Amino acid sequence: MKGKIGEGKIGQGKRSREVARKARRSSRKAGLPVTDVTVTFRHVEPTEALRSYAERKLSHLAKFLKRACQVHLILSVDKYRQHGAVTVKSGHLAVTAQEETKDLYSVIDLLADKVGRQLKSHLGKVKAKRVRAPSTGEVLSEAEEATIGPRLNRA
């Protein structure tokens, strides 16, 4: 019964594909650096729901970094303003962001997005710096090969 309807690959059932998928995910997670998330509450009752939400949203920042990182989130309330500030430190890199809205959950979302964009930008700059331009000798040798090559073909 290898050709059942609903099976993606012949000879491989749904359950075995799920097990293989979980194994791939766990191996990818093992390669990520550790993220230490600290949440500080100022002028607001510390709730476990807010703390776990912040840890879940900010723990994904490790995928942009190669080293273990520390994330410090400060959530504060002043009358009708919900304010948040986050600092991400990893090695020599330090990224900060601040947001202010009417809901602490949206503050956490906006901060995670903002810091993610900053880390992506930094990662792009680092990768662009690694790409080097060819040296003058390489450029001249390529130019000589290009000019000599067509003359040999004509003769």
C-alpha positions, 0 to 999 in steps of 0.5 A, spaced: 500 500 500 505 504 498 501 509 493 496 511 498 492 518 497 495 523 502 502 520 502 507 526 500 513 521 499 512 513 497 514 509 502 514 514 508 508 515 512 505 521 515 508 519 522 515 518 520 515 525 516 513 528 523 518 525 527 524 527 521 521 534 521 522 534 529 529 532 529 531 537 524 528 542 528 531 540 534 538 540 531 537 547 528 535 549 535 541 546 538 546 550 534 543 557 536 546 561 541 543 562 548 539 568 549 538 570 556 532 575 557 531 579 563 524 583 564 524 589 569 517 592 571 517 599 573 510 602 576 506 596 574 505 589 577 509 584 574 505 578 571 507 571 569 503 572 562 507 579 560 514 576 562 513 569 558 510 573 552 516 578 552 521 572 553 518 568 547 518 574 543 525 576 544 528 570 544 528 569 537 533 575 536 539 569 537 538 567 530 541 574 528 547 573 532 553 568 533 554 569 540 550 568 546 546 575 547 543 578 553 536 582 552 534 586 558 527 589 557 524 595 562 517 595 562 514 602 565 507 605 566 506 612 567 498 614 568 496 612 560 503 611 557 506 604 557 513 605 555 518 600 554 526 600 552 530 594 550 537 593 550 541 587 547 548 586 548 552 580 544 560 581 545 562 588 542 555 589 539 549 593 543 543 595 540 537 599 544 530 601 542 524 604 545 517 604 544 511 607 547 503 605 546 497 604 550 498 597 551 504 593 554 503 587 549 504 592 543 510 595 546 513 588 546 511 587 539 514 593 536 520 593 540 522 586 538 521 588 530 525 594 531 531 590 534 530 585 529 531 590 524 537 593 527 540 586 528 539 585 520 542 591 518 548 590 522 548 583 520 548 586 512 553 591 514 558 586 517 557 581 511 558 587 506 565 588 509 567 581 508 566 581 501 573 584 498 574 587 492 580 584 487 587 587 488 590 591 483 594 585 480 588 581 479 585 586 475 591 587 471 592 580 470 585 579 468 585 585 463 591 582 460 588 575 459 582 578 456 586 582 451 591 576 449 586 571 448 582 574 442 589 575 439 591 568 439 584 566 437 585 570 430 592 568 429 
